[in-house]
Amino acid sequence: MSNSQQKTGAGSEQRTVQQEQDQRDAAKPKAEEKKQAAQTGTHDFPAPPLPGQHLDKPGLEHQMQLKPQFMAPDYCGSGKLAGMAAIITGGDSGIGRAVAVLYAREGADVALVYLAEEQEDAVETKQHIEAEGQRCLLIPGDVRDPAFCRQAINEVLHTFGKIDILVNNAAFQEHAGSLEDLSEERFDLTMKTNIYGYFHMAKAALPHMKRGSSILNTGSVVGLRGSKILLDYSTTKGAIHAFTMSLASNLLEKGIRVNAVAPGPVWTPLNPADQSPDKIKQFGSQADMHRPAQPEEISPAFVFLAAPSCASYITGIVLPITGSIGE
């Protein structure tokens, strides 16, 4: 067969394949084109449309119509954090609550830092921690205040006698359509809560941490790729990622690890307290899984990174859990 015949034959074969696929595509029912939420666990998780609810800030979990799933019923503890003491900011609800429950299930006593308005949520989280057989300390206050952060660490030391794990998780988020909508005061509120709060807590805890201790920071997918409507929030999350890597390098010789988890959309009070009722209905639909994560799908990563038995050779990473491929 000549080269020209080979080329003609190859093109003909390709066109045949193309035509066959075109026919299949044309024959697809319209219903198949609808993007369905991916369910990859042992049970289904909620998917859009979600309740069109708008919460007043700071966002209270007990007021949510669709309650976040945080108990992780399939997760069995095995003593990975036995005898340890942890402090979690923003620990009353959302990701913080889910992490607190699993830390207790793994044998750690847990202190929760939260705003005074979130007391009811914090009390419920405390009940779940104690149901796991561990002690819980409630510390209401504002992480923007360095004096409060030092006080919180002192309370943990007085009650538990030590600090092995610090989870920086408290956050403020409010969307803005343009840079012009961001006042200096509003930008300062986001910065002071999201990055200064992490700095204040880490600085207060560090003198009392020892080899084998760890610091975990909650980052975000928007810290990896930005968000046109979360200019200030994305900025702080990018800073948190850089803070994580820099502090990890700084503390390596002390035997203290520092890592971050960067979630994608997660069903917590933070987002219904930001987005409008119409927009929140489709929350998480843009992820490849076409649904938001539930807090219990994020919390095991915080156990893994905190436990020396699992992650003694891991420091300075930003672990993306985004519901999308390649992020």
N, C-alpha and C positions, 0 to 999 in steps of 0.2 A: 504493500500500500504506500502510495506516495505521501509526501509531507502535506500536500494540499488536501488530499483525501482524509488524512488523519485529523487535520484542523477542522474540516467540514464535519467529520463524524463527531468530534468532541463537541463542537458547537451545537450540533443537532441533539446530542444526548443531554446537554445542559438545558436546551430549550424544552425538551420533553419533560425533564424533571420540573422545570419552572412551571410549565402548563399544568402538570398534575397537581402541584402545590397550589397554584392559583385556583384551580377547581375546588380543592379541599377548603381553601379559605373562603371562597364564595358560598360554599355549602354550609358553613358554620352557622348554627342558630345564633341570633343576636344575644341571647341570654349568656352564651359562653364568653362573650366579650366583656361582660361585667367583671370587674376585679374583685375576687373573693379574698377574704382574710386568710392568711396562712395560719394553720393550727398545727404546731409541731410538738406539743407536749402530750400529757396523758389525758387532758381534758380541754374543752374549748374555752377560750377567753373572749370577753366582750369585744365587739368590733363595731365600727360606724354603721348606722347612725347611733350616736351616743345621746344621752339626755341633754337637751338644750338648756343647761343651767348655768347661771352666772353667780359666783359667790363673792361676797364682800371680803376684802383682804383683812387678815393675812390668809384666809382660806382655811376653813375648818372641815376636817374629814367627816365628822358626825353629821354635817349638814348636807353631804353629797347624796343625791338621789341614787346614783349607782356607786356603791361602796367599793373602793379599791380592794383587790385581793392581796393579802399580805401574809397569811398564815403558812403558806407553802406546805400543805398537808403531806406531800410526797417526800419532803426533805427530812431525812433521819439524822439526828445529831450523833456524833461519835467522839465527843470530848476534845475536839480540835482546839478549843479555847478554854479548856478546863483550868480553873484557878486564876483566870485573868480578869482584869477590870477595864471596862471600856467607857468612853464618854462620847456621846453622839449629839452634835448640834442639829437643830431641826429634827429632833428625834421623836417628836410627838405624833407625827403622821407621815403619810407618803413613803418614800424610800427609807427615811430614817426609822420609821416604825417597823418596817419589814426587816431592816438590818438588825434592829434591837431584838426582835423576836428570835431571829436565827442565832445571834450571838448568845442569847440566853440558852437556847436549845443546845448550843455547843459548850455550855458550861461557864460562860462569863457573867459577872455582875455588870449591870449597865446603868450609867447615869444619863439622863436626858436633859438637854438644854433646849429651851423653847421660849417663845414670847408668852407673857402672862395671859393674853387673850386666848391662848391655845390650851389652857389648863384642862378643859374637859377631855380633849383628845389625849393629852399627856397621861391623865389618870387612867384612861382605857388602855393605853399602851403599857403602863405600869402593871396593870392587872394581868395582861398577857405574859409579861416577863416573869412575874411571880408565879404564874401558872406553869411556867417551864422549870420552876424550882430555884430561881435565882433572885438576888436582891436587886432592887431598882431605886435609884435616887432621882428625885425631880428637882430641877434647878431652873426656875423661870428667870428670864433676863434677856438682855440685848447684846449680841456679840459685837456690835459696833463699839461698845465701851470696853477699853482694855482693862479697866479696874474690875468690871464684872467678870471678864474672862479669867483674871487671876483668882477672883473669889470662887468661881465655879471649880477651878482646879483644886483649890484648897478644900472645898467641900468634898470633892471626890477622895482626896487623900485622907481626910478626917474619917470618912465613912468606910472606904474600901482599903485604905492603907497604901494604895499604889495606883499607877496608871500604866496600863500596857498598850492600850489602843485608843487613838484619837481619830474620830470620824468627823471631818468638817463637811457639813451637809446643808446648813442653813442658807436660804437664798431668798432674794427678792427679784421678781420679774414683772414687768409691765411693758406691753408693746407700744411702739411709737411709729407713726407713719413716715416721719422724716426726721432728719437731724435737727431741723428747726423746732420740732416739738419737744426736744429734750432740753429742759432748763438745767442750769448748773446744779441747782439743788436736787433735782431728780437724778441726774447723773451721779452726784455725790452719794445719794441714798443707796443706789445700786452698788457702787464701788465699795462703800463702807461696809455694807452687809456681806457682799459676796466674796470680796478678796481681802479687805482689811480684817473681817471677822476670822478668816482662815489664818491670817498672819498673827492676830492677837492670841488665838487659841493655841496655835503651834508654839509660839514663843512662851506662853505661860506653862504649857505642859512639858516642854522639852527638858527642863532641868530635872524632872522627876521620872523621865523615861530611861530605860536601860537597854542593854543588848537584848535583842529579840523583840523589842517593842516595835510598833509600826504606826504610821500616820496614813490615813486614807482620805482623799479629797474627792468630792463629787464634782466632776466636770460636766461636759455636755457635748452632744453632737454639734451644736451651734458654735462651740469653741473650736471645732475642727474645720467647719466650712462656712461659718457666719450665718447671719439671718438678717434680711433687709428690714424686718420690723422689730428686731430685738438688738438694736445697735449697742446699747450699754450692757445688756445682759451677756451678749456674745463676747464683748470685749473682756468682761470679767472672767468668763469661762476660759477664754484663751489664756488669760493671765494665770488662772488656776493651773492649767496644764503646764505652763512654763515654770510656775512656782513649784509644782510637784517634781519636775525633773531636776531643777536646780537644788532644791532642798534634799532630794535623794542623794545627789552627789556630795553635798555638804555634810550629810550625816552618815555616810557610808562607813567611815572609819569607826564610828561609835557603835556600829552594829544595829542601827535603827533604819528600817526600810520605809520608803515613802512612795505611794502609788496613787493613781487616780482611776476612777471609773467614769466613762463618758456615755451616759445613757442617751438614747434617742427619745421619742415621745413616750412618756410614762403617765398612766392615769393616776394622778395625785391631785390634791386641792390646789396646787400651784397654778395649774392651767385653767380650770374653770374660774379661778379668781383673776385671770388675765383676759381670756378671750370672750367674745360675745357669745350669746346662746346659739346663734346660727352657726358660727365658726366652730364652736366646740363639738358640735354634732359630728363633724368630719375629722376630729382630732386623731392623728396617727394614720390617716388614710394614705398619706404621701409616702410613708415608709414602704419598702418592698413587701413587707408582710401585710400591709394595708390595714393595720390596727395598731393601737398603742400597746406598749408593754404594761403588764401589771407589776406592782412593786415586788411581788414574790419572784418574778422572773429576773430581777436585777440583784436582789439581796445575796444570793449565793456567791456572787463574785466578790462581795465585800468579805465574806467568810474566807474564801480562798486566799485573797490577798493579805488578810490579817493573820492567818494561821502559819506559824513558822514551819509546821509539818508539811504544808503545801507549797509555800512560796518563799522559802529561805533564800532562794537564788534569784528572786525577782524584785527589782527596785527601779523606780524612775519610769515606769510605764504608764501610759494612758490607755486603758482598756475600753474600746468602743463596744457598747451593747446597744445597737441602734435599730435593729429590725430591718436593716438594709445590707446588701452585699457590697463589700469593698470599702466600707467605712470603719 
